[in-house]
Amino acid sequence: MKLILASGSPRRHELLTRAQLDFTVMSVDIDETPHIDEAPKAYIERMVATKAEAAVEQLNRALNKDLNDKQADLPESIIILTADTIGVLADGKTVLVKPANREDAYRMWQQMSDNVHEVWTAVQATHIAFSSENASSPNNKPVLQVVNQQKITERTEVTFIPLTIEMMSNYWDSGEPADKAGGYGIQGLGAAWVSRINGSYTNVVGLPLAQTLALINKMQINDMQLKEIPEDEAKAVNSLKADG
């Protein structure tokens, strides 16, 4: 099965590369604004689902532009991997996303200073395959459709040392915090602020690697099992999974 990482994050790309996986990368652009009173878990699960939907739509648009060449380049089965990482304060409700500016970063860091917060990452694996049985497809052309999708959510506790204004100012000026959930990178200069963690280190980086590899393996095993049963039964199983 072909693996596509639908993320522009260099950190997620690096982690999957370390795992010696063969994958390609595509970027998707979605609205990441949280809904009013949206719970953290609901938010990140909505994000990974929306990213997966956008990736499937993007692939189908590219396919329709040049059907013969694009279909020849794609295998029968594809796994799209999407992920979203946030920080959550000790209250379990306040979400720490990427800082909008210096003041926003300071506000978050002051709440995290000398305190424990959690880093949550949702990961979704979406199995898609070609199907010509789509009434919305013009001229009954093959389209990529969702066969199965599963997601996981991983949490890691992170404890910060007490932070001073000077420390925050110097760190913001480094340029590192701007594109990171919670405004820090544990794999970079932000490591100096972390006194301890409880849980997956790679989860704090942006992708819980061991758990993600297990999810991919589970999807691949499921794909092989479906290929071993009659086509009509496989369709029934896929329909039940899609509904669930």
Secondary structure, 3 states (H helix, E strand, C coil): CEEEEECCCHHHHHHHHHCCCCEEEECCCCCCCCCCCCCHHHHHHHHHHHHHHHHHHHHHHHHHHCHHHHHHHCCCEEEEEEEEEEEECCCCCCEECCCCCHHHHHHHHHHHCCCEEEEEEEEEEEEEEEECCCCCCHHHCCEEEEEEEEEEEEEEEEEECCCCHHHHHHHHHHCCHHHCHHHCCCCCHHHHHEEEEECCHHHHHCCCHHHHHHHHHHHHHHHHHHHCCCHHHHHHHHHHHHHC
